[in-house]
Amino acid sequence: MRRPPRPPSRAQRHTERAASPDPRRPTEARRPPPEATPAGMIWLHGLHSVIAALENPARRLRRLLLTQEAHKDLSARLPAPWRVQPEVAERAHFAAFLPEDSVHQGAALLVEPLEQLDIHDAIDAGSGPILVLDQVTDPRNVGAMLRSAAAFGASAVVMQDRHAPPETGTLARAASGALELVPMIRVVNLARALEELKKNGLWVAGLDGTAPTTLAQAGLAGRRVALVLGAEGEGMRRLTRENCDELARLPINERMESLNVSAAAAVALYELGRL
């Protein structure tokens, strides 16, 4: 005769309870399987980035995904027809092709990268200052500086190709549409690019917190300036500093040693605009 089964031990009961889902707790939405981005393409996301790209005739568009709510918002800001037919998608679908922390506002646009320009395009882009970045690699900082460049009338942003972030949705979102407005130019050799700017009449001013004079004191009024900023912490490299016509600083309160590089760029461009 078989013995009746033993009741589960205390440890077994605890394990079973831990393994069983609690019906009172909401289950997390499962992330959809990843969707490969076509080679050579970029997903822009967020309404500002998407609207600016739709309005930029130089931007080649491939696919536009919108939630119902984003479709209404976009239509109110930029009446249809658009240059690409929109597809309505559920918000959860965006997780298949965007980074997990993306704030996309229900709008994503698949595009080709902008055409590569050279240093002469920066010179010819206008009469405003040119922002030159020496190994600034954070895409959010570069995006913020593009935004400041657009706000304060800079003609272009120049950076060294090997030490700069690629064109991505993260950079474009930080730029809040300015990626479509201000030429972002990559060069192989930054020192040679500075020399070329000088040959074409620009005055190269490097921003350095230890410089004896401020931007306002540097005698830049009436000049077209190429403003050089280095990476946070390291600042400009030696060769970059040597290729500057002069160094200048911002008049920062002595209680604070420095600013974030994107904040420094915004203040410096504003200062140049006042000269």
Residue frames as qw, qx, qy, qz and C-alpha x, y, z in Angstrom:
[[0.000, 0.888, 0.459, 0.000, 0.00, 0.00, 0.00],
 [0.426, 0.471, -0.021, 0.772, 1.41, 3.37, -1.04],
 [0.293, -0.484, -0.428, 0.705, 2.04, 6.02, 1.51],
 [0.194, 0.921, 0.337, 0.006, 0.20, 9.31, 0.99],
 [0.539, 0.518, -0.064, 0.661, 2.49, 12.01, -0.49],
 [0.432, -0.424, -0.364, 0.708, 4.21, 14.23, 2.01],
 [0.110, 0.956, 0.261, -0.080, 3.03, 17.82, 2.16],
 [0.557, 0.627, -0.116, 0.532, 5.51, 20.28, 0.59],
 [0.579, -0.324, -0.335, 0.669, 8.16, 21.58, 2.91],
 [0.087, -0.875, -0.205, 0.431, 8.30, 25.20, 3.96],
 [0.245, -0.487, 0.465, 0.697, 11.23, 25.87, 1.58],
 [0.243, 0.244, 0.808, 0.479, 9.33, 24.26, -1.33],
 [0.074, 0.807, 0.580, -0.087, 6.23, 26.37, -0.64],
 [0.158, -0.796, 0.064, 0.581, 8.38, 29.54, -0.61],
 [0.264, -0.232, 0.659, 0.665, 10.03, 28.60, -3.94],
 [0.196, 0.486, 0.801, 0.289, 6.68, 27.88, -5.60],
 [0.002, -0.877, -0.381, 0.291, 5.26, 31.20, -4.43],
 [0.203, -0.662, 0.296, 0.658, 8.31, 33.06, -5.76],
 [0.245, -0.040, 0.768, 0.590, 8.05, 31.33, -9.15],
 [0.155, 0.635, 0.748, 0.116, 4.32, 31.96, -9.55],
 [0.111, 0.359, 0.146, 0.915, 3.33, 35.37, -10.94],
 [0.013, 0.388, 0.600, -0.700, 1.43, 37.59, -8.54],
 [0.180, 0.609, 0.672, 0.381, -1.91, 38.36, -10.23],
 [0.153, -0.895, -0.308, 0.284, -2.07, 41.65, -8.32],
 [0.311, -0.595, 0.312, 0.672, 1.10, 42.98, -9.98],
 [0.628, 0.719, 0.001, -0.297, 0.91, 44.35, -13.54],
 [0.838, 0.002, 0.354, 0.415, 3.14, 42.47, -15.93],
 [0.123, -0.637, 0.305, 0.697, 5.79, 44.49, -17.80],
 [0.712, 0.641, 0.015, -0.285, 5.19, 45.00, -21.51],
 [0.815, -0.099, 0.413, 0.395, 7.45, 42.74, -23.46],
 [0.022, 0.681, -0.375, -0.628, 9.94, 44.46, -25.74],
 [0.849, 0.477, 0.084, -0.211, 9.22, 43.47, -29.35],
 [0.843, -0.035, 0.292, 0.451, 11.90, 41.57, -31.26],
 [0.183, -0.633, 0.230, 0.716, 14.56, 43.91, -32.68],
 [0.657, 0.694, 0.295, 0.019, 14.08, 45.19, -36.21],
 [0.638, -0.147, 0.249, 0.713, 17.31, 45.71, -38.16],
 [0.167, 0.843, 0.002, -0.511, 17.90, 49.22, -39.47],
 [0.804, 0.556, 0.124, 0.172, 18.71, 49.11, -43.20],
 [0.706, -0.164, 0.092, 0.683, 22.43, 49.55, -43.90],
 [0.310, 0.172, 0.175, 0.918, 23.49, 53.15, -44.18],
 [0.267, -0.663, -0.412, -0.564, 20.21, 54.48, -42.77],
 [0.126, 0.056, -0.575, 0.807, 19.37, 56.35, -39.55],
 [0.265, -0.679, -0.674, -0.121, 16.22, 56.51, -37.46],
 [0.011, 0.289, -0.214, 0.933, 15.48, 60.07, -36.35],
 [0.354, -0.542, -0.762, 0.017, 13.01, 60.34, -33.49],
 [0.160, -0.536, -0.374, 0.740, 11.09, 63.05, -31.68],
 [0.358, 0.812, 0.458, -0.042, 8.78, 65.61, -33.27],
 [0.021, -0.898, 0.204, 0.390, 11.35, 68.42, -33.60],
 [0.335, -0.386, 0.740, 0.438, 13.86, 66.18, -35.39],
 [0.441, 0.372, 0.795, 0.188, 11.21, 64.64, -37.64],
 [0.268, 0.892, 0.309, -0.191, 9.63, 67.97, -38.62],
 [0.097, -0.806, 0.378, 0.444, 13.01, 69.55, -39.39],
 [0.370, -0.174, 0.820, 0.401, 13.99, 66.59, -41.58],
 [0.411, 0.597, 0.687, 0.052, 10.65, 66.68, -43.43],
 [0.168, 0.951, 0.121, -0.231, 11.24, 70.37, -44.14],
 [0.273, -0.661, 0.531, 0.455, 14.84, 69.87, -45.31],
 [0.785, 0.544, -0.080, -0.287, 14.88, 69.28, -49.10],
 [0.301, 0.638, -0.709, 0.023, 18.45, 67.96, -48.85],
 [0.414, -0.247, 0.816, -0.319, 17.39, 65.11, -46.56],
 [0.494, 0.076, -0.739, -0.452, 16.44, 61.85, -48.28],
 [0.587, -0.179, 0.483, -0.624, 13.49, 60.22, -46.53],
 [0.259, 0.125, -0.930, -0.230, 12.62, 56.55, -46.54],
 [0.445, -0.418, -0.785, -0.099, 9.95, 55.74, -43.95],
 [0.187, -0.367, 0.272, -0.870, 7.77, 57.67, -41.46],
 [0.447, -0.353, -0.820, 0.064, 6.18, 55.97, -38.45],
 [0.195, -0.328, 0.211, -0.900, 3.67, 57.80, -36.26],
 [0.020, 0.345, 0.866, -0.361, 1.28, 56.92, -33.48],
 [0.032, 0.735, 0.614, 0.288, -2.28, 58.23, -33.90],
 [0.298, -0.875, -0.209, 0.320, -1.58, 61.00, -31.39],
 [0.417, -0.438, 0.336, 0.722, 1.73, 61.97, -33.03],
 [0.296, 0.390, 0.650, 0.580, 0.01, 62.05, -36.43],
 [0.079, -0.892, -0.437, -0.079, -2.38, 64.69, -35.09],
 [0.410, -0.772, 0.053, 0.483, 0.45, 66.69, -33.49],
 [0.453, -0.150, 0.510, 0.716, 2.56, 66.57, -36.65],
 [0.210, 0.598, 0.631, 0.447, -0.37, 67.54, -38.87],
 [0.179, -0.927, -0.302, 0.129, -1.06, 70.56, -36.64],
 [0.394, -0.709, 0.240, 0.534, 2.56, 71.75, -36.85],
 [0.039, -0.383, 0.657, 0.648, 3.30, 70.80, -40.45],
 [0.734, 0.344, 0.257, -0.526, 0.21, 70.26, -42.59],
 [0.600, 0.045, 0.738, 0.304, 0.29, 67.30, -44.98],
 [0.986, 0.115, -0.096, 0.071, 1.10, 66.21, -47.63],
 [0.457, -0.725, 0.467, 0.216, 4.60, 65.25, -46.58],
 [0.366, 0.630, -0.615, -0.302, 7.42, 63.96, -48.77],
 [0.209, 0.130, -0.969, 0.025, 6.93, 60.43, -47.44],
 [0.640, -0.366, -0.427, -0.523, 3.71, 58.52, -46.76],
 [0.286, -0.457, 0.641, -0.546, 3.20, 58.00, -43.00],
 [0.589, -0.140, -0.791, -0.092, 2.54, 54.61, -41.42],
 [0.547, -0.587, 0.168, -0.572, 0.47, 54.46, -38.24],
 [0.606, 0.124, -0.748, 0.241, 2.08, 52.28, -35.56],
 [0.683, -0.677, -0.271, -0.047, 1.46, 51.35, -31.95],
 [0.164, -0.894, 0.372, -0.189, 3.79, 53.01, -29.44],
 [0.805, -0.388, 0.446, 0.044, 5.19, 49.62, -28.39],
 [0.862, 0.431, 0.156, 0.216, 6.47, 48.98, -31.93],
 [0.217, 0.919, -0.264, 0.196, 9.04, 51.80, -31.68],
 [0.589, -0.636, 0.498, -0.029, 11.05, 49.76, -29.19],
 [0.929, 0.180, 0.288, 0.146, 11.93, 47.34, -32.00],
 [0.680, 0.498, 0.093, 0.530, 14.26, 49.79, -33.74],
 [0.007, -0.851, 0.163, -0.498, 15.01, 52.65, -31.31],
 [0.322, 0.244, -0.720, 0.565, 17.35, 52.62, -28.27],
 [0.390, -0.473, -0.776, 0.148, 15.62, 51.67, -25.05],
 [0.233, -0.540, -0.378, 0.715, 15.90, 55.15, -23.52],
 [0.139, 0.222, 0.427, 0.865, 14.63, 57.02, -26.60],
 [0.196, 0.548, 0.480, -0.657, 12.06, 59.76, -25.99],
 [0.241, 0.124, 0.698, 0.663, 10.42, 59.51, -29.40],
 [0.315, 0.320, 0.218, -0.867, 7.02, 61.18, -28.80],
 [0.667, 0.398, 0.600, -0.193, 5.47, 58.62, -31.12],
 [0.548, 0.814, -0.077, -0.175, 7.37, 59.84, -34.19],
 [0.602, -0.399, 0.560, 0.405, 10.27, 58.20, -36.05],
 [0.587, 0.763, -0.090, -0.256, 11.67, 58.87, -39.50],
 [0.820, -0.106, 0.404, 0.392, 14.05, 56.59, -41.41],
 [0.306, 0.928, -0.114, -0.180, 16.51, 58.71, -43.41],
 [0.820, 0.303, -0.094, 0.476, 19.80, 58.62, -45.26],
 [0.499, -0.530, -0.094, 0.679, 22.70, 60.53, -43.68],
 [0.223, 0.932, 0.032, -0.282, 23.19, 64.09, -44.88],
 [0.750, 0.582, -0.084, 0.304, 25.67, 64.66, -47.70],
 [0.699, -0.416, -0.031, 0.581, 29.27, 65.00, -46.52],
 [0.228, 0.963, 0.023, 0.141, 30.61, 68.56, -46.86],
 [0.740, 0.086, -0.196, 0.637, 34.14, 69.96, -46.66],
 [0.371, -0.481, -0.263, 0.749, 35.81, 72.92, -44.97],
 [0.065, 0.033, 0.322, 0.944, 35.10, 75.22, -47.92],
 [0.302, -0.561, -0.665, -0.390, 31.38, 74.55, -47.49],
 [0.443, -0.630, -0.458, 0.443, 31.75, 75.85, -43.93],
 [0.274, -0.265, 0.078, 0.921, 33.47, 79.00, -45.19],
 [0.106, -0.156, -0.514, -0.837, 30.80, 79.57, -47.84],
 [0.208, -0.494, -0.844, 0.026, 27.83, 78.74, -45.59],
 [0.169, -0.916, -0.342, -0.123, 27.40, 82.33, -44.40],
 [0.250, 0.701, -0.270, 0.610, 29.10, 85.21, -42.66],
 [0.669, -0.679, 0.076, -0.292, 28.62, 84.03, -39.08],
 [0.249, -0.638, 0.721, -0.106, 31.19, 82.42, -36.80],
 [0.790, 0.156, -0.574, -0.151, 32.27, 78.82, -37.31],
 [0.690, -0.554, 0.379, -0.270, 32.30, 76.51, -34.31],
 [0.599, 0.440, -0.668, 0.043, 35.26, 74.09, -34.27],
 [0.823, -0.471, 0.181, -0.261, 35.24, 71.09, -31.91],
 [0.304, 0.572, -0.752, 0.121, 38.47, 69.38, -30.87],
 [0.358, 0.031, -0.923, 0.140, 37.66, 65.78, -29.87],
 [0.483, -0.036, 0.410, -0.773, 34.22, 66.47, -28.39],
 [0.176, 0.069, -0.948, -0.257, 32.74, 62.98, -28.59],
 [0.206, 0.322, 0.802, -0.459, 29.47, 62.99, -26.64],
 [0.093, 0.409, 0.689, 0.591, 26.52, 63.04, -29.10],
 [0.184, -0.822, -0.532, 0.086, 24.29, 64.96, -26.70],
 [0.319, -0.653, 0.039, 0.686, 26.91, 67.68, -26.27],
 [0.222, -0.047, 0.571, 0.789, 27.46, 67.93, -30.02],
 [0.012, -0.607, -0.725, -0.324, 23.71, 68.03, -30.60],
 [0.242, -0.831, -0.358, 0.350, 23.30, 70.79, -28.01],
 [0.300, -0.488, 0.247, 0.781, 26.09, 72.79, -29.68],
 [0.152, 0.279, 0.690, 0.650, 24.40, 72.45, -33.07],
 [0.132, -0.783, -0.606, -0.035, 21.27, 73.85, -31.44],
 [0.305, -0.761, -0.077, 0.568, 23.23, 76.79, -30.00],
 [0.325, -0.139, 0.502, 0.789, 24.93, 77.33, -33.37],
 [0.053, 0.544, 0.687, 0.478, 21.52, 77.65, -35.02],
 [0.249, -0.833, -0.461, 0.176, 20.23, 79.93, -32.26],
 [0.301, -0.800, 0.067, 0.515, 23.17, 82.35, -32.37],
 [0.497, 0.833, -0.072, -0.231, 23.85, 82.46, -36.10],
 [0.415, -0.499, 0.684, 0.333, 26.91, 80.25, -36.51],
 [0.542, 0.500, -0.425, -0.526, 27.53, 79.20, -40.12],
 [0.830, 0.170, -0.525, -0.082, 28.77, 75.66, -39.45],
 [0.687, -0.593, 0.406, -0.112, 30.15, 73.21, -36.91],
 [0.624, 0.555, -0.550, 0.021, 33.49, 71.59, -37.81],
 [0.729, -0.511, 0.430, -0.152, 34.96, 68.52, -36.10],
 [0.064, 0.493, -0.846, -0.191, 37.65, 65.89, -36.62],
 [0.756, 0.042, -0.449, -0.474, 36.14, 62.80, -38.19],
 [0.608, 0.067, -0.769, 0.186, 37.92, 60.19, -36.04],
 [0.238, -0.161, -0.670, 0.685, 37.07, 61.86, -32.73],
 [0.372, 0.022, 0.046, -0.927, 33.46, 62.91, -33.19],
 [0.519, 0.193, 0.765, -0.329, 30.13, 61.11, -32.79],
 [0.130, 0.191, 0.778, 0.584, 28.41, 59.78, -35.91],
 [0.408, -0.099, -0.142, -0.896, 25.14, 61.20, -37.15],
 [0.178, -0.219, -0.952, 0.117, 22.52, 59.39, -35.04],
 [0.328, -0.677, -0.532, -0.389, 18.99, 59.83, -33.76],
 [0.564, -0.609, -0.352, 0.432, 20.38, 60.65, -30.31],
 [0.356, -0.167, 0.105, 0.914, 22.52, 63.48, -31.69],
 [0.051, -0.394, -0.503, -0.768, 19.65, 64.75, -33.85],
 [0.420, -0.714, -0.553, -0.094, 17.22, 64.79, -30.93],
 [0.496, -0.535, -0.203, 0.653, 19.68, 66.77, -28.78],
 [0.232, -0.002, 0.297, 0.926, 20.02, 69.22, -31.68],
 [0.243, 0.589, 0.577, -0.511, 16.22, 69.69, -31.70],
 [0.555, 0.760, 0.336, -0.031, 16.07, 70.17, -35.46],
 [0.030, -0.896, 0.306, 0.321, 19.35, 72.10, -35.83],
 [0.587, -0.189, 0.697, 0.365, 21.07, 69.14, -37.54],
 [0.502, 0.582, 0.582, 0.265, 19.00, 70.03, -40.61],
 [0.094, 0.984, 0.150, -0.014, 19.86, 73.75, -40.37],
 [0.178, -0.870, 0.441, 0.130, 23.58, 74.01, -39.54],
 [0.782, 0.443, -0.438, 0.011, 26.17, 72.17, -41.68],
 [0.735, -0.562, 0.379, 0.010, 28.07, 69.60, -39.60],
 [0.628, 0.687, -0.366, 0.001, 31.44, 69.17, -41.30],
 [0.873, -0.388, 0.243, 0.165, 33.99, 66.44, -40.62],
 [0.382, 0.817, -0.431, 0.004, 37.65, 66.88, -41.48],
 [0.913, 0.054, -0.328, 0.235, 40.55, 64.44, -41.39],
 [0.583, -0.019, -0.287, 0.759, 43.11, 66.87, -39.97],
 [0.181, -0.886, -0.405, 0.131, 41.86, 69.63, -37.66],
 [0.399, -0.586, 0.146, 0.690, 45.12, 71.62, -37.72],
 [0.265, 0.089, 0.590, 0.757, 45.01, 71.81, -41.52],
 [0.025, -0.724, -0.645, -0.241, 41.37, 72.83, -41.38],
 [0.294, -0.834, -0.203, 0.422, 42.26, 75.70, -39.04],
 [0.359, -0.327, 0.385, 0.785, 45.00, 76.80, -41.43],
 [0.157, 0.394, 0.691, 0.586, 42.49, 76.79, -44.29],
 [0.149, -0.850, -0.502, 0.061, 40.08, 78.90, -42.24],
 [0.351, -0.680, 0.055, 0.641, 42.87, 81.42, -41.60],
 [0.323, -0.026, 0.565, 0.759, 43.75, 81.58, -45.31],
 [0.013, -0.563, -0.660, -0.497, 40.14, 82.50, -46.00],
 [0.050, -0.539, 0.018, -0.840, 40.09, 85.40, -43.58],
 [0.692, -0.614, -0.317, -0.209, 38.79, 83.86, -40.36],
 [0.027, -0.634, 0.572, -0.520, 40.36, 84.70, -37.00],
 [0.743, -0.158, -0.650, -0.001, 40.84, 81.51, -34.96],
 [0.276, -0.564, 0.424, -0.652, 40.07, 82.02, -31.27],
 [0.567, -0.083, -0.814, 0.097, 40.47, 79.11, -28.87],
 [0.563, -0.669, -0.031, -0.484, 38.37, 79.03, -25.71],
 [0.650, 0.087, -0.609, 0.446, 40.67, 78.42, -22.73],
 [0.521, -0.785, -0.330, -0.055, 39.83, 78.97, -19.07],
 [0.658, -0.476, -0.027, 0.582, 43.42, 80.02, -18.28],
 [0.438, 0.532, 0.244, 0.682, 43.66, 82.71, -20.98],
 [0.271, -0.221, -0.306, 0.886, 44.50, 86.23, -19.71],
 [0.248, 0.107, -0.096, -0.958, 41.70, 87.97, -21.66],
 [0.513, 0.367, 0.685, -0.363, 37.98, 87.34, -22.05],
 [0.439, 0.449, 0.654, 0.422, 36.22, 87.05, -25.41],
 [0.072, 0.946, 0.317, -0.005, 34.86, 90.57, -24.96],
 [0.293, -0.856, 0.247, 0.348, 38.40, 91.91, -24.39],
 [0.716, -0.101, 0.548, 0.422, 40.04, 90.02, -27.25],
 [0.094, 0.561, -0.306, -0.764, 39.40, 92.60, -29.97],
 [0.345, 0.166, 0.885, 0.267, 37.20, 90.33, -32.08],
 [0.363, 0.712, 0.362, -0.480, 34.68, 92.98, -33.16],
 [0.421, 0.743, -0.259, -0.451, 34.47, 93.21, -36.94],
 [0.041, 0.409, -0.888, -0.203, 36.21, 89.86, -37.47],
 [0.881, -0.013, -0.274, -0.384, 34.71, 86.62, -38.66],
 [0.307, -0.560, 0.716, -0.282, 35.71, 84.16, -35.95],
 [0.766, 0.016, -0.634, -0.102, 36.37, 80.43, -35.89],
 [0.490, -0.595, 0.403, -0.493, 35.70, 79.54, -32.25],
 [0.613, 0.207, -0.761, 0.053, 37.55, 76.42, -31.06],
 [0.655, -0.503, 0.321, -0.463, 36.47, 74.35, -28.06],
 [0.282, 0.336, -0.896, 0.069, 38.23, 71.28, -26.67],
 [0.641, -0.307, -0.692, -0.125, 36.86, 68.23, -24.89],
 [0.557, -0.751, 0.056, -0.350, 35.75, 68.52, -21.29],
 [0.848, -0.468, 0.170, 0.184, 38.63, 67.90, -18.91],
 [0.748, -0.003, 0.290, 0.597, 41.40, 67.69, -21.51],
 [0.097, 0.826, -0.025, -0.554, 40.60, 70.91, -23.36],
 [0.642, 0.727, -0.192, -0.148, 42.27, 71.63, -26.69],
 [0.920, -0.040, 0.097, 0.378, 45.22, 69.53, -27.79],
 [0.438, -0.564, 0.185, 0.675, 48.64, 71.18, -28.04],
 [0.322, 0.096, 0.576, 0.745, 48.70, 71.39, -31.84],
 [0.003, 0.756, 0.599, 0.265, 45.19, 72.83, -31.88],
 [0.328, -0.848, -0.171, 0.379, 46.19, 75.51, -29.38],
 [0.435, -0.374, 0.354, 0.738, 49.26, 76.38, -31.44],
 [0.217, 0.322, 0.646, 0.657, 47.09, 76.89, -34.51],
 [0.080, -0.855, -0.503, 0.095, 44.86, 79.44, -32.77],
 [0.287, 0.674, -0.001, 0.681, 45.47, 83.13, -33.46],
 [0.106, -0.436, 0.479, -0.755, 44.69, 83.79, -29.81],
 [0.375, -0.315, -0.857, 0.162, 43.19, 82.25, -26.70],
 [0.286, -0.377, 0.095, -0.876, 40.34, 83.76, -24.71],
 [0.139, -0.196, -0.911, 0.334, 38.14, 82.77, -21.80],
 [0.318, -0.668, -0.507, -0.442, 34.62, 83.32, -20.54],
 [0.066, -0.470, 0.415, -0.776, 34.15, 85.62, -17.52],
 [0.681, -0.349, -0.633, -0.119, 33.06, 82.84, -15.14],
 [0.511, -0.764, 0.148, -0.364, 32.44, 83.50, -11.45],
 [0.168, 0.571, -0.763, 0.252, 35.43, 82.39, -9.38],
 [0.636, -0.213, 0.593, -0.446, 33.23, 79.99, -7.39],
 [0.898, 0.287, 0.314, -0.116, 32.90, 77.78, -10.48],
 [0.477, -0.424, 0.565, 0.522, 35.94, 76.46, -12.34],
 [0.013, 0.133, -0.705, -0.696, 34.34, 75.71, -15.70],
 [0.679, 0.246, 0.150, -0.675, 31.17, 75.04, -17.68],
 [0.745, 0.213, 0.629, 0.066, 29.97, 72.00, -19.55],
 [0.329, -0.140, 0.527, 0.771, 31.37, 72.25, -23.09],
 [0.102, 0.565, 0.683, 0.452, 27.95, 72.71, -24.69],
 [0.214, -0.886, -0.355, 0.208, 27.03, 75.43, -22.18],
 [0.393, -0.546, 0.224, 0.705, 30.38, 77.15, -22.81],
 [0.290, 0.192, 0.634, 0.690, 29.72, 77.08, -26.56],
 [0.022, -0.781, -0.594, -0.190, 26.30, 78.69, -26.09],
 [0.309, -0.851, -0.131, 0.404, 27.67, 81.49, -23.89],
 [0.421, -0.347, 0.405, 0.734, 30.65, 82.10, -26.20],
 [0.231, 0.402, 0.660, 0.592, 28.48, 82.30, -29.33],
 [0.128, -0.884, -0.450, 0.006, 26.17, 84.72, -27.54],
 [0.402, -0.707, 0.081, 0.576, 29.17, 86.84, -26.53],
 [0.385, -0.039, 0.543, 0.745, 30.45, 86.92, -30.11],
 [0.113, 0.650, 0.649, 0.379, 27.04, 88.05, -31.31],
 [0.236, -0.900, -0.292, 0.220, 27.18, 91.05, -28.99],
 [0.516, -0.382, 0.210, 0.738, 30.53, 92.33, -30.27]]
